[in-house]
Amino acid sequence: MSGAAFRLRRAPRLPRRLARLDVRAVAWMGVWLLVLPVLIRLVPLPRLASIVTPRRISRRLAAARLDGRTLAAWADALMRRRPFGGRNVCWKRAFVVYRLLRLAGAPAAVCFGVRRAADGALAGHAWVEVDRVPVPAGDGAGFAKTFSYPDASAPRAGARR
């Protein structure tokens, strides 16, 4: 057989600028994944949410138009690695994805909810919503929302009352 039959197809390359941006976003995810477990022990949840919320929009991230599904997949991949605990923890993923989506200018909210399992025990979950739609789609289904930041009923910044 010819060597051409065994040649692997390379994935299409991303533009150089976007690839560099992806690396930077994943690096910041790693930093936040290391800092969040410390902060959650020191401050209450609403205060932690305000700390994680960026004060301004990043023009570079806004131009890249990052989607929440990709960000959640990156966060899950990082959290499976040893320095980040080796397991997925929904609240860490939700905060990291929330922060990057807010930096990109998306109207994201981090949400927490509970539901009763079949055996009667309470189960908790955290997820991100953009314009009240869970990211990734279906995340948070079946959970009664107990906390969201920023509060969905509060007017958005710049909105008239």
C-alpha positions, 0 to 999 in steps of 0.5 A: 500500500502506498504511504498516502493511504496511511497518512493522517489528515490534519485538523484544519488550523485555527488562525494564529491570533485565535489559537494564541487567544485560546491558550491564554483563555485556557491558562486563565481557566487553570489559574481560576480553577486553582484559586476557587477552592481556596476562595470558597472556604473564605468568602460566602457564595454571593461574595465569591460570585462578585469576585469572579465577575470581571469589571470590564469586557475584554475586547480580544475575547469579545472579538473571538466570540467564544461559545459556552459549550467549548469553554465548558469542554475546556474546563472539564478537560482541565479539571480531569488533570491532577493539579485541579483535583482529577474530577469534575466539579460543576460549581468550579466549571460554572464559575470559570465558564461564567467569568470567560463569557462575561469577559467576552461580553455575553450576558451570562449568569452563574446558577445553582439549584437542587432537586430530589433524587429517586432515593429521596436525597437532595442533589445540587448542581451549578451551571451557566445561563446566557440570556436564561438559556443553559450553556451547554444546552440542557445543563441544569434541567430538572433542578430548581434554581436556588441562587443565580448571579447576577440576579435574573430579576435585577435590571441589567447594567445600563438598562432604564428603570 
